[in-house]
């Protein structure tokens, strides 16, 4: 893949300015919000030992700077009716990353897309109701994308969520 294709993470006008360095309080706030995205401003402020106004301003700055990209729920896909999960590797036509990414984002059940180096170009994580739906997704949707040269499907038998939690501290440096 071409270097400019690999650097596709930043797009044209409206680029996000360079990141400001995070201090210890910012890192503590991020750690708390990663553990509990529903934590109140008061709770965050109390736990990092700053005023509520300071915590509120810091969280808003982290959002404005693009450090915090959003808040979401961690889903148990099996309990949510998405019992089949797979990583799908794709080899794609050189310089087609943007086009392929747009089409993959529109797929039902696609939860993570990464441009990678190595034996394949793209790693896609999908969750579907069952193996039949997964088969249809791969054979009729993904392989129908003209820029996709080949795919390999790796079924997920069991998942462990490594998102930060009280039992698993993270190191933000």
N, C-alpha and C positions, 0 to 999 in steps of 0.2 A: 504494500500500500504506500502511496506517496506521502511524504512528510506533511504536506499541506492538508492532506486528507486526514491524517492522524491528529492534527491540531484543530480539528473541526469543532472543538468544544466551545469556542468563542465565535460568534457570528456577527459580522459587519457592524453597521452603525448601532448605537445604543449599547456599546460594549460596557460591561461592568468595570468600574475603575479598579486599579490594583487593590488587593486586600490590605486592610490595615492590620498591624500585628495585634494578636489577642493577648490580653493580660490574664493573670490567674483568675480574676473574678469572671471574665468572659468565658474562660474554659470551664469554670465551675457551673456557670449558668447553662452552658451547652450540655454538660454532663447531666445536670438535673433534668433538663427538658428532653434529652434523649431517653432518659429513664421514665419520665412521666410528662408527656406533652400536654397534659391537662392541668399541670400544677398552676396554682394561682400566682399572680404577681406577688402577693403578700407572702406566700410560702417560699417562693424563690428568693425574695429579698431577705426574709428571715434566715434562710439556710446559707446564703452567701454573705450575710452580715453587711447589707447596704440598705439604704432607704427604698421604699416602694417606688418613688419617683426615679431613683437611680436605676433600679432593676428594670422598670418600664422603658426608660430611655435606652439602656443597653440592649434589651431584647429588640426594640424597634431598630436600633442601629445594626444589629446582627442580621435582621431581616432585610433592611435597606441595602446593606453591603452584600447580600446574597449568601451569607454564611449559613443562615437558616433558610432553607428552600421551601419549607412548609411544615405542616403538622398533619400527622396521619395516624391511623390505627394499625396495629399489627394484627393481621388476620390469620386465623387458623383456616386454611383453604379447604381442608377436608370437611370440617364442620360447616363451612359455608357452601357446600355443594360442589366444590372444585377438587374432586378426589384424585385426579391424575395431574401430576406435575412432571415437567421435563425441561432439561436444558437442551437447546437445539443449537448446534454449531452450523454456521453458514460460510461457505466460500462465495465471494461476490466478485463481480466485474470490478476491475480497478477503477478508482475515481467515481464509484456509484454510491458511496456511503450515504450521502444526504438523501438520495432518492429511496434507497432501501430502508433507511431509518424511518422516513415518513410512512412507508407502507407497513412496516412492522409495528409502528406505534398504533396503527388503526386495527390491529388484530385483536379479536376478543381473547382475553386471558393473558395477554402479554404484560409482564410486570417489570421486567428489567431487560435493557438492551445495552450491549457494550461493544464498541469497536476495540478489537484486541490484536495483539501480534502473535505470531506462531503459525501453526499448521492450518488455522482457519482465520477468518476475518471478523466474524460477528458471533457473539454469544448472546442467546436469547433465552429468557426464562419465561415459561408459560404455565398457566394453571387452567385445566379444563375439567368438565364434569366427569369424564370417563375416558378410557383409552380409545374408544371409537371416535369421540370428538377430537381427541389429540391427533389421531390418524388423519382425519379429514382436514384439520388445521394445517398439518405438515404437507399432505399430498395435494390438496386442492387450493390452499391459499398461499403458503410459503413457496412451494416449488413452482407455482404459477408466476411468481415475480420474475420478469425477464432477466434481471441482473443477478439473480441467485444461480450460481453454477452448481452447487451441491449442498446437501444438508446431512447432518448426522444427529440422531435423536438419542439423548441419554435420559432414560426414565429415572425419576427420583423415587426411591423406595421409602425413604424416611428423611425428615427435615428437622433440624434443630436451629431455632432462631437465636442468633448470636447478638441480637440487638442489646444495647446496654440495659442492664437491669440491676436491681439491688444486689444480686448475687454475682454480678460480673462487672467490675469497675473497668472504665476505659481510660486510656491515656491520651489526652489531647495535648499535643505539643506544638 
